[in-house]
Amino acid sequence: MFRYSTYMCLLAGLGLAAGGVLVGCGDDNAGTCTPYTETCNNLDDDCDGFVDEDNNGQALIQACTDSEGGAGTQTCAAGVWGTCVSGCVPVAEECNGLDDDCDGEIDEGGSQGQLRRDCESDCGSGYEYCYDGQWEACDAPEPDTEICDGLDNDCDGDTDEDCDCVHGTTRPCGSNVGECQEGLEDCVNGVWSGNCVGSVDAEADDSNCNGLDDDCDNEVDEDCTCTPGAQQPCGSDEGECVAGTQTCITGGTWGPCTGETVPASESLTGCDGLDNDCDGVVDEDLAGDIFESNETCAQTREAPSSPFGSGPGEVWEDDGLGSLTATMYPAGDEDWYHFTAIESTHLGCSYNTPQCFMVEVTLTLPPGFGQHNVLATVMPDFDNDCSNGTSKSFDSASSGSWTTTGGLQEWTMGVQWNGACDFIFSDDLDFFISIESLNNAESCEDYTLSYEMIYVSEGTACP
C-alpha cells in the first residue's frame, strides 16, 4: 500500500505540497527527502508535508527568558521564533526550590544572597539559610560548658557560677601581725592566683635580734641565740684540728670561728701518721704502692734484680741483695712478687758433682705492725707457673724466724735446694713471694722485702 508520507515526500521532491504549496526538505536536496527532526527553519525537515510543526501538528514552541528574567515560551512562524511570552506571576520568594519572583533565580534573597530568615538560641540570634528548598540549621551561638573566664558560657544568665571566684576580683591576703603587711590576691579565670601582691611576709624566725617581731608571731626576738660579746669554742679538736673561738655579735648571732685549725686533705698531706682531716682515721684515702695492683699470683710483679742482674726479677748467685719497698695499703691488701734465682757457672767442678744453693728472704715490717698483722709466704716453683705454691711453701706462721731490730719486727726464711755441676743445664729456680694483710690491717708506711741467692756448698747435697 502506498503510504501518505511517502506520497508527501515525493511531492516535496517535486517542490510541491499537498494542495500545490511549494515546500523544501530538511536536507534541501531537490528530488529526494530524508526525514530529520523538525526545527524552526521554514522547511519540512521530517518530510510530512508541513513545516515548523511538532508531532501533534502544532507550531513549534520552546522555553525562553523574558526581558525581566522570567521564564516564558516563544512560537516558531515562517522559520523565525516569535516574542518570548512569560507565563510567570511574580510573588515573594519562598524556600521551595522554585523561582517564585520570576527573576530566573531560585531561593535567593536579593542583596542578602541566599534566602534566609531569623532564628535564635538561648545564647542569641542568628539566621537559617535555604538550600535546595530546605531551611538549614540555625547559626545562632549555642550554650557551651561554663569555664572561669568572666563570660556566661552556658547562657543561663549567670557568669562563672561554678568557679571559686569571679574573674578580675581581688581579696586580702597575708597578715598584718608584727612586721608583716597584707597584700591582695587576684582571681584569674575563676581561681584565686595564690600570689599575694604587695604583702610583706614573715621571716623564718626572730634571730635578727632587732627589737622587732620579724616572724610575725606576736613575740619579739624570741629566737636570739646569744648575748652580744659572749664567746664559745668552735671547730674541732679531733686529730690535727684545733678548736677556735666564736664571739656573739650585734643582733644576737654568733660571729665567724677564729683561731681554729681546719681539716686538711689526707691525700695532700701524705703518709705522715696523722689524722689531718680530723675524722678519727689516720692516713686514709692514700694511693697504693708502685706495684699495685698485684693481689693475686696471676698479677704478680717482677721483683727488682740483684746488683748485677741484667733485667727485672734476676737474682744471681752470690750477687748480693735484691730488695723492694711497698705498703700494706689499703686495708686487706695482698702483694705478689716473682724472681728467678740464677746459678753462676762454676769452673773446675766435676760433672754431676752435688751442689747446694739457698735463697734467703727477709721481711721487715713498718712501725706498729707485728707478725699478727701479716702472713708472708715463700714458694719455690720449678716451672714458673705458680702451681707448686701450695705443696712447697714456707709461711711466716710456721716457718722461718721472727726477730725485733730497732723496734721493727723482722721475719727471715731460707729455702735450700740441691743441684749438680752441669755445663748445659742450670740449677735456676723460680720463687713467688706473697705478703698478705691479716684482719684488714693496713699501714701506708713501707715494709721492706730483701732476698739473695747463696752458694752453700759443692761436693755434698744440702743437709
VENVEN-V406817 format. One record per pair of residues at least 24 apart in sequence whose ideal C-beta (glycine too) atoms are under 10 Angstrom apart, sorted by the first residue. I is the first residue (numbers start at 1). J is the second residue. D is the distance in whole Angstrom. If there is no record, write none. Layout:
<<I,J,D> <I,J,D>>
This chain:
<<4,48,9> <4,49,8> <5,33,10> <5,35,8> <5,46,9> <5,47,7> <5,48,6> <5,49,8> <6,33,10> <6,47,9> <7,49,9> <8,33,8> <8,44,8> <8,47,7> <8,48,6> <8,49,4> <8,50,9> <9,33,4> <9,34,9> <9,35,8> <9,44,9> <9,46,10> <9,47,4> <9,48,8> <9,49,8> <10,47,10> <11,44,10> <11,47,10> <11,49,7> <12,43,10> <12,44,6> <12,47,6> <12,48,9> <12,49,7> <13,47,9> <16,49,10> <17,44,8> <17,49,5> <17,50,8> <17,51,9> <18,49,5> <18,50,9> <19,49,9> <21,49,9> <21,50,10> <21,51,9> <23,47,10> <23,49,7> <23,50,8> <23,51,6> <24,51,8> <26,51,10> <38,76,9> <39,76,8> <39,79,9> <40,74,9> <40,75,9> <40,76,4> <40,77,8> <40,78,9> <40,79,6> <40,80,7> <40,81,6> <40,82,10> <41,76,9> <41,78,10> <41,79,5> <41,80,9> <42,76,9> <42,77,9> <42,78,5> <42,79,3> <42,80,8> <43,79,7> <51,76,9> <51,78,8> <51,79,8> <52,76,5> <52,77,7> <52,78,7> <52,79,6> <52,80,9> <52,81,10> <61,85,10> <65,102,10> <65,103,10> <65,104,6> <66,102,8> <66,104,9> <68,102,7> <68,103,7> <68,104,9> <69,99,9> <69,101,9> <69,102,7> <69,103,5> <69,104,4> <69,105,8> <70,99,8> <70,101,9> <70,102,4> <70,103,7> <70,104,7> <71,99,7> <71,102,7> <71,103,10> <71,104,7> <72,102,9> <93,130,9> <94,130,8> <94,133,9> <95,128,9> <95,129,9> <95,130,4> <95,131,9> <95,132,9> <95,133,6> <95,134,7> <95,135,6> <95,136,10> <96,130,9> <96,133,5> <96,134,9> <97,130,9> <97,131,10> <97,132,6> <97,133,3> <97,134,8> <98,133,8> <106,130,9> <106,132,9> <106,133,8> <107,131,7> <107,132,8> <107,133,7> <107,134,9> <121,155,8> <122,152,10> <122,154,8> <122,155,4> <122,156,8> <122,157,9> <123,152,8> <123,153,9> <123,154,9> <123,155,4> <123,156,10> <124,155,8> <146,190,9> <147,189,7> <147,190,7> <148,187,8> <148,188,8> <148,189,4> <148,190,2> <148,191,6> <149,188,10> <149,189,6> <149,190,7> <150,187,9> <150,189,8> <150,190,8> <159,190,10> <160,187,9> <160,189,9> <160,190,5> <161,190,10> <162,190,8> <163,187,8> <163,189,8> <163,190,3> <163,191,7> <163,192,10> <164,190,6> <164,191,6> <164,192,6> <165,189,10> <165,190,6> <165,191,7> <165,192,6> <165,193,10> <166,190,7> <167,191,9> <170,197,9> <171,196,10> <172,196,9> <172,199,9> <173,197,8> <173,198,9> <173,199,6> <174,198,8> <174,199,4> <174,200,7> <174,201,7> <174,202,9> <174,216,9> <175,199,8> <175,200,9> <175,201,8> <175,202,7> <175,216,6> <175,217,10> <176,200,9> <176,216,9> <177,202,8> <177,213,7> <177,215,10> <177,216,4> <177,217,7> <177,218,6> <178,202,7> <178,203,9> <178,206,9> <178,212,7> <178,213,3> <178,214,7> <178,215,7> <178,216,4> <178,217,7> <178,218,7> <178,219,9> <178,220,8> <179,203,8> <179,208,10> <179,210,10> <179,212,5> <179,213,6> <179,214,6> <179,215,9> <179,216,6> <180,213,8> <180,214,9> <180,215,9> <180,216,4> <180,217,10> <181,216,10> <206,252,9> <207,251,8> <207,252,7> <207,253,6> <208,251,6> <208,252,8> <208,253,8> <209,248,10> <209,249,10> <209,250,8> <209,251,5> <209,252,3> <209,253,7> <210,250,9> <210,251,7> <210,252,9> <221,251,10> <221,252,7> <223,252,9> <223,253,10> <224,248,9> <224,251,8> <224,252,3> <224,253,8> <225,251,10> <225,252,6> <225,253,6> <225,254,6> <226,251,10> <226,252,6> <226,253,7> <226,254,6> <226,255,10> <227,252,7> <228,252,7> <228,253,9> <228,255,10> <230,254,9> <231,255,10> <232,257,10> <233,257,9> <233,259,10> <233,260,9> <234,258,8> <234,259,9> <234,260,6> <235,259,8> <235,260,4> <235,261,8> <235,262,7> <235,263,9> <235,278,9> <236,260,8> <236,261,9> <236,262,8> <236,263,8> <236,278,5> <236,279,10> <237,261,9> <237,278,8> <238,263,9> <238,275,7> <238,277,9> <238,278,4> <238,279,7> <238,280,6> <239,263,8> <239,264,9> <239,266,10> <239,274,7> <239,275,3> <239,276,7> <239,277,7> <239,278,4> <239,279,7> <239,280,7> <239,281,9> <239,282,8> <240,264,7> <240,269,9> <240,272,9> <240,274,5> <240,275,6> <240,276,5> <240,277,8> <240,278,6> <240,282,10> <241,275,8> <241,276,9> <241,277,9> <241,278,4> <241,279,10> <242,278,10> <266,444,9> <270,444,8> <271,327,8> <271,329,8> <271,366,10> <271,443,8> <271,444,4> <271,445,6> <271,446,9> <272,444,9> <272,445,9> <273,367,8> <273,368,9> <273,443,9> <273,444,8> <273,445,7> <282,442,10> <282,443,10> <282,444,9> <283,329,8> <283,442,9> <283,443,8> <283,444,4> <283,445,8> <284,329,9> <284,330,8> <284,331,9> <284,442,9> <284,444,9> <285,330,9> <285,444,10> <286,327,8> <286,329,7> <286,330,8> <286,442,10> <286,444,5> <287,327,9> <287,329,9> <287,330,10> <287,444,9> <288,326,8> <288,327,7> <288,328,10> <288,329,6> <288,330,7> <288,333,7> <288,335,9> <288,444,9> <289,324,9> <289,325,8> <289,326,4> <289,327,5> <289,328,9> <289,329,7> <289,333,9> <289,335,8> <289,444,9> <289,446,8> <289,447,9> <290,324,9> <290,325,9> <290,326,7> <290,327,10> <291,324,8> <291,325,10> <291,326,5> <291,327,9> <291,335,6> <291,336,9> <291,337,8> <292,326,8> <292,327,9> <292,329,9> <292,330,10> <292,333,8> <292,335,8> <293,333,10> <293,334,10> <293,335,9> <294,326,9> <294,333,9> <294,334,8> <294,335,5> <294,336,5> <294,337,7> <294,338,10> <294,434,10> <294,435,10> <295,332,9> <295,333,7> <295,334,5> <295,335,7> <295,336,7> <295,434,10> <295,436,9> <296,334,8> <296,336,6> <296,386,9> <296,434,9> <297,336,6> <297,338,9> <297,379,9> <297,381,10> <297,385,9> <297,386,4> <297,387,9> <297,389,7> <297,432,6> <297,434,8> <298,336,9> <298,386,8> <299,334,10> <299,335,9> <299,336,6> <300,335,9> <300,336,4> <300,337,6> <300,338,5> <300,386,7> <300,432,6> <300,433,9> <300,434,9> <301,326,9> <301,335,8> <301,336,7> <301,337,6> <301,338,7> <302,337,8> <302,338,6> <302,339,7> <302,340,9> <303,336,10> <303,337,4> <303,338,6> <303,339,4> <303,340,10> <303,431,9> <303,432,10> <303,433,7> <303,449,8> <303,450,10> <303,451,7> <304,337,9> <304,339,8> <304,449,10> <304,451,10> <305,339,7> <305,340,9> <305,342,9> <306,339,9> <306,341,9> <306,342,9> <306,451,8> <306,452,7> <306,453,7> <307,452,10> <308,344,10> <309,339,9> <309,340,9> <309,342,8> <310,342,10> <311,340,10> <312,338,9> <312,339,8> <312,340,10> <313,337,8> <313,338,6> <313,339,5> <313,340,6> <313,342,10> <313,430,9> <313,431,9> <314,339,7> <314,340,6> <314,341,9> <314,342,6> <314,428,10> <314,453,10> <315,339,5> <315,340,7> <315,341,5> <315,342,7> <315,359,7> <315,428,10> <315,429,10> <315,431,8> <315,451,6> <315,452,7> <315,453,5> <316,340,9> <316,341,8> <316,342,5> <316,343,8> <316,344,6> <316,428,10> <316,452,9> <316,453,7> <317,341,7> <317,342,7> <317,343,5> <317,344,4> <317,345,10> <317,346,9> <317,357,7> <317,358,10> <317,359,10> <317,427,9> <317,428,9> <317,452,9> <317,453,5> <317,454,7> <317,455,5> <318,344,7> <318,357,10> <318,452,8> <318,453,7> <318,454,7> <318,455,5> <319,344,8> <319,452,7> <319,453,7> <320,450,10> <320,452,6> <320,453,10> <321,360,9> <321,362,9> <321,450,5> <321,451,7> <321,452,5> <322,449,9> <322,450,7> <322,451,5> <322,452,7> <322,453,9> <323,362,9> <323,364,10> <323,448,6> <323,449,7> <323,450,4> <323,451,7> <323,452,9> <324,433,10> <324,446,9> <324,447,9> <324,448,8> <324,449,5> <324,450,8> <324,451,9> <325,364,9> <325,366,9> <325,445,10> <325,446,4> <325,447,7> <325,448,5> <325,449,8> <325,450,10> <326,435,8> <326,446,7> <326,447,6> <326,448,9> <326,449,7> <327,366,8> <327,435,10> <327,437,10> <327,442,8> <327,443,6> <327,444,6> <327,445,7> <327,446,6> <327,447,7> <328,365,8> <328,366,7> <328,369,7> <328,373,7> <328,374,7> <328,435,7> <328,436,9> <328,437,5> <328,438,9> <328,441,6> <328,442,6> <328,443,5> <328,444,9> <328,445,9> <328,446,9> <328,447,6> <329,366,10> <329,437,9> <329,441,10> <329,442,5> <329,443,6> <329,444,5> <329,445,9> <329,446,10> <330,437,9> <330,440,9> <330,442,6> <330,444,9> <331,437,7> <331,439,9> <331,440,4> <331,441,7> <331,442,4> <331,443,10> <332,436,9> <332,437,6> <332,438,9> <332,439,9> <332,440,5> <332,441,8> <332,442,8> <333,435,8> <333,436,8> <333,437,5> <333,440,9> <333,441,9> <333,442,7> <333,443,9> <334,375,9> <334,434,7> <334,435,7> <334,436,5> <334,437,7> <335,376,10> <335,433,8> <335,434,7> <335,435,5> <335,436,8> <335,437,9> <335,447,9> <335,449,9> <336,377,10> <336,379,10> <336,386,9> <336,432,7> <336,433,7> <336,434,5> <336,435,8> <336,436,9> <337,361,10> <337,431,9> <337,432,7> <337,433,5> <337,434,8> <337,435,8> <337,449,7> <337,451,9> <338,379,10> <338,381,9> <338,384,8> <338,386,8> <338,430,7> <338,431,7> <338,432,5> <338,433,8> <339,429,10> <339,430,8> <339,431,6> <339,432,9> <339,433,8> <339,451,7> <339,453,9> <340,381,10> <340,384,7> <340,426,10> <340,428,6> <340,429,7> <340,430,5> <340,431,8> <340,453,9> <341,380,9> <341,415,9> <341,417,9> <341,427,9> <341,428,6> <341,429,5> <341,430,8> <341,431,6> <341,451,9> <341,452,9> <341,453,4> <341,454,9> <342,426,7> <342,427,9> <342,428,5> <342,429,9> <342,453,7> <343,419,7> <343,422,9> <343,425,10> <343,426,5> <343,427,4> <343,428,6> <343,429,9> <343,453,8> <343,455,8> <344,426,10> <344,453,9> <344,455,8> <345,421,10> <345,423,7> <345,426,9> <346,419,10> <346,421,6> <346,423,9> <346,455,8> <346,458,7> <347,421,10> <347,423,9> <348,421,9> <348,458,9> <349,420,9> <349,421,4> <349,422,9> <349,423,9> <349,458,6> <349,459,8> <350,420,10> <350,421,6> <350,458,10> <350,459,9> <351,420,8> <351,421,6> <351,422,7> <351,423,8> <351,424,10> <352,420,5> <352,421,6> <352,422,7> <353,419,9> <353,420,6> <353,421,4> <353,422,9> <353,458,6> <353,459,6> <353,460,9> <354,418,7> <354,419,8> <354,420,6> <354,421,8> <354,457,8> <354,458,7> <354,459,6> <354,460,6> <354,461,5> <354,462,9> <355,417,10> <355,418,7> <355,419,4> <355,420,6> <355,421,6> <355,422,9> <355,427,7> <355,455,8> <355,456,8> <355,457,7> <355,458,5> <355,459,8> <355,460,9> <355,461,8> <355,462,9> <356,416,6> <356,417,8> <356,418,6> <356,419,7> <356,427,10> <356,454,9> <356,455,8> <356,456,4> <356,457,5> <356,458,8> <356,459,9> <356,460,7> <356,461,6> <356,462,4> <356,463,8> <357,415,9> <357,416,7> <357,417,6> <357,418,8> <357,419,6> <357,427,6> <357,428,9> <357,429,7> <357,453,7> <357,454,7> <357,455,6> <357,456,6> <357,457,9> <357,462,8> <358,414,5> <358,415,7> <358,416,5> <358,417,8> <358,452,9> <358,453,7> <358,454,5> <358,455,8> <358,456,5> <358,457,10> <358,462,8> <359,413,9> <359,414,7> <359,415,5> <359,416,8> <359,417,8> <359,429,7> <359,431,6> <359,433,10> <359,451,6> <359,452,7> <359,453,5> <359,454,7> <360,400,10> <360,412,7> <360,413,7> <360,414,5> <360,415,8> <360,416,10> <360,450,9> <360,451,7> <360,452,6> <360,453,8> <360,454,6> <361,394,9> <361,396,10> <361,400,8> <361,411,8> <361,412,7> <361,413,5> <361,414,8> <361,415,8> <361,431,8> <361,433,6> <361,449,7> <361,450,7> <361,451,5> <361,452,9> <362,400,9> <362,403,10> <362,410,6> <362,411,7> <362,412,5> <362,413,8> <362,414,10> <362,448,8> <362,449,8> <362,450,5> <362,451,7> <362,452,9> <363,396,7> <363,400,9> <363,402,10> <363,409,9> <363,410,7> <363,411,5> <363,412,8> <363,413,8> <363,433,9> <363,435,7> <363,447,6> <363,448,7> <363,449,6> <363,450,8> <363,451,10> <364,403,10> <364,405,8> <364,406,9> <364,408,6> <364,409,8> <364,410,5> <364,411,8> <364,412,10> <364,446,9> <364,447,6> <364,448,4> <364,449,8> <364,450,8> <365,402,10> <365,404,10> <365,408,6> <365,409,5> <365,410,7> <365,411,8> <365,435,10> <365,443,8> <365,445,9> <365,446,10> <365,447,5> <365,448,9> <366,408,8> <366,409,9> <366,442,10> <366,443,5> <366,444,8> <366,445,4> <366,446,6> <366,447,5> <366,448,9> <367,406,10> <367,407,7> <367,408,7> <367,409,10> <367,443,8> <367,445,6> <367,446,10> <368,407,10> <368,408,9> <368,409,10> <368,441,9> <368,443,7> <368,445,8> <369,408,8> <369,409,7> <369,437,9> <369,441,7> <369,442,9> <369,443,6> <369,445,8> <369,447,7> <370,402,9> <370,404,9> <370,408,10> <370,409,5> <370,441,9> <371,396,6> <371,397,8> <371,402,5> <371,409,6> <371,410,10> <371,411,7> <371,438,9> <372,397,10> <372,409,10> <372,438,7> <372,439,8> <372,441,8> <373,409,9> <373,436,10> <373,437,7> <373,438,6> <373,439,7> <373,440,10> <373,441,4> <373,442,9> <373,443,8> <374,409,9> <374,411,8> <374,435,6> <374,436,7> <374,437,7> <374,438,6> <374,441,7> <374,443,10> <374,447,8> <375,434,8> <375,435,8> <375,436,5> <375,437,8> <375,438,6> <376,400,8> <376,411,6> <376,413,8> <376,433,7> <376,434,7> <376,435,5> <376,436,8> <376,447,9> <376,449,8> <377,413,9> <377,432,8> <377,433,7> <377,434,4> <377,435,8> <377,436,8> <378,411,10> <378,413,5> <378,414,9> <378,415,6> <378,431,6> <378,432,8> <378,433,6> <378,434,8> <378,451,9> <379,415,9> <379,430,9> <379,431,7> <379,432,4> <379,433,7> <379,434,7> <380,415,6> <380,416,10> <380,417,7> <380,429,6> <380,430,7> <380,431,6> <380,432,8> <381,429,8> <381,430,5> <381,431,7> <381,432,6> <382,417,9> <382,428,9> <382,429,6> <382,430,7> <383,430,8> <384,428,10> <384,429,9> <384,430,4> <384,431,10> <384,432,9> <385,430,9> <385,432,10> <386,430,9> <386,432,6> <388,430,9> <388,432,9> <389,431,10> <389,432,6> <389,434,8> <392,417,10> <393,432,9> <393,434,9> <395,434,8> <395,436,9> <396,435,9> <396,436,10> <397,438,9> <408,447,9> <408,448,9> <410,447,10> <410,448,9> <410,450,10> <412,450,10> <413,451,10> <414,454,8> <414,456,9> <416,454,9> <416,456,7> <416,457,10> <416,461,9> <416,462,4> <416,463,8> <417,456,10> <417,461,10> <417,462,7> <418,456,10> <418,460,10> <418,461,5> <418,462,5> <419,455,10> <419,456,10> <419,458,9> <419,461,9> <419,462,9> <420,458,10> <420,461,9> <421,458,8> <421,459,10> <428,453,9> <429,453,9>>
